[in-house]
């Protein structure tokens, strides 16, 4: 029973971190840099994953620079147009 509870807690925690990373990225790419900064800070503070903390650090620095220079384009990652590929 304890193993199931520990597994459930671990799954919940990993899911929360994944959701927080997705939310931070989505807010950043929508141009809401202040909220994205706060969400990335939560990912950095709470993720047990070193790689995610490094990504959060990089995005926090990028957002801080964009805000300081008044240039959202420095932090917003625009995606290309989706394409349909037929075989």
Secondary structure, DSSP 8 states (H G I E B T S, - for coil): -HHHHHHHHHHHHHHHHHHHHHHHHHHHHHT-HHHHHHHHHHHHHH-S-HHHHHHHHHHHHHHHHHHHHT-GGGT------------
